[in-house]
């Protein structure tokens, strides 16, 4: 999937923003994650601390500063995982590459409602 596919997928995620509760909008999450699109789509380059991708993931972590916001970010990321299947594993590895923890596991089986 090329850059056109990424844009289409991002637009699909933006259309799903209504079902997310909390203060974090999925368009924000999608925009931040778009900084990692080459890694998500092609597996290269691997994100490094200080890279635009990792800076975006750190920003994502910063906006997920309350339980409701973490649940919102989680729901948005679950939507992206569905969109990027089979490249969803790359999304799950972003926090580790960037040296942060979002407070939940990025996995299709994660129950975002159970995030404390």
C-alpha positions as CSV (number, residue, x, y, z in Angstrom):
1,X,0.0,0.0,0.0
2,X,1.5,3.3,-1.1
3,X,1.0,6.8,0.2
4,X,-2.4,7.0,-1.4
5,X,-3.5,4.0,0.6
6,X,-2.2,5.6,3.7
7,X,-4.2,8.7,3.1
8,X,-7.3,6.7,2.4
9,X,-6.8,4.7,5.6
10,X,-6.2,7.9,7.6
11,X,-9.4,9.4,6.2
12,X,-11.3,6.2,7.2
13,X,-10.0,6.6,10.7
14,X,-11.0,10.2,10.8
15,X,-14.6,9.2,9.9
16,X,-14.7,6.9,12.9
17,X,-13.9,9.6,15.4
18,X,-17.5,9.9,16.7
19,X,-17.5,6.7,18.6
20,X,-14.4,7.6,20.7
21,X,-15.1,9.0,24.2
22,X,-12.6,11.2,25.9
23,X,-10.8,14.4,25.0
24,X,-8.4,12.9,22.4
25,X,-9.6,13.0,18.9
26,X,-8.7,10.2,16.5
27,X,-7.6,12.7,13.9
28,X,-4.9,13.8,16.3
29,X,-3.7,10.2,16.9
30,X,-3.8,9.5,13.2
31,X,-1.9,12.6,12.4
32,X,0.8,11.7,14.9
33,X,1.1,8.1,13.8
34,X,1.4,9.3,10.2
35,X,4.9,10.4,11.1
36,X,5.7,6.6,11.3
37,X,4.0,5.7,8.0
38,X,7.2,4.5,6.3
39,X,7.9,2.1,9.2
40,X,4.3,1.0,9.4
41,X,4.0,0.3,5.7
42,X,7.5,-0.8,4.8
43,X,9.3,-1.7,8.0
44,X,12.0,0.9,7.4
45,X,13.5,2.9,8.8
46,X,13.2,1.6,12.4
47,X,12.2,4.4,14.7
48,X,14.9,5.8,16.9
49,X,14.5,8.1,20.0
50,X,14.6,11.6,18.6
51,X,13.3,10.7,15.2
52,X,10.1,12.4,13.9
53,X,8.3,9.1,14.4
54,X,9.4,8.7,18.0
55,X,8.8,12.4,18.7
56,X,5.2,11.8,17.5
57,X,4.8,8.7,19.7
58,X,6.1,10.7,22.7
59,X,3.6,13.4,21.9
60,X,0.9,10.7,21.8
61,X,2.0,9.6,25.2
62,X,1.8,13.1,26.5
63,X,-1.8,13.7,25.3
64,X,-2.8,10.4,26.9
65,X,-2.4,11.8,30.4
66,X,-5.7,10.7,32.0
67,X,-7.5,7.4,32.1
68,X,-10.2,8.7,29.7
69,X,-7.6,10.0,27.3
70,X,-5.6,6.7,27.4
71,X,-8.8,4.8,26.6
72,X,-9.5,7.2,23.7
73,X,-6.0,6.8,22.4
74,X,-6.3,3.1,22.7
75,X,-9.6,3.0,20.7
76,X,-8.0,5.2,18.0
77,X,-5.0,2.9,17.8
78,X,-7.2,-0.2,17.7
79,X,-8.9,1.4,14.6
80,X,-5.5,2.0,13.1
81,X,-4.5,-1.6,13.7
82,X,-7.6,-2.8,11.9
83,X,-6.8,-0.4,9.0
84,X,-3.2,-1.4,8.7
85,X,-3.7,-5.1,9.0
86,X,-1.3,-7.0,8.2
87,X,1.1,-4.2,9.1
88,X,-0.5,-3.7,12.5
89,X,2.4,-5.3,14.3
90,X,4.5,-2.3,13.4
91,X,2.2,0.0,15.3
92,X,2.4,-2.3,18.3
93,X,6.2,-2.0,18.3
94,X,6.4,1.9,18.2
95,X,6.3,2.5,22.0
96,X,9.2,0.0,22.5
97,X,11.3,1.5,19.8
98,X,10.7,5.0,21.2
99,X,11.4,4.0,24.8
100,X,8.0,4.8,26.2
101,X,5.0,3.0,27.6
102,X,1.5,4.2,26.8
103,X,0.0,2.3,29.8
104,X,-1.6,-0.4,27.7
105,X,-0.6,-3.0,25.1
106,X,-1.3,-2.2,21.5
107,X,-2.9,-5.4,20.4
108,X,-6.1,-6.2,18.6
109,X,-7.3,-8.1,21.7
110,X,-6.8,-5.2,24.1
111,X,-10.0,-4.1,25.8
112,X,-9.6,-0.3,25.9
113,X,-12.5,-0.1,28.4
114,X,-10.4,-1.9,31.0
115,X,-7.5,0.6,31.0
116,X,-7.3,2.0,34.5
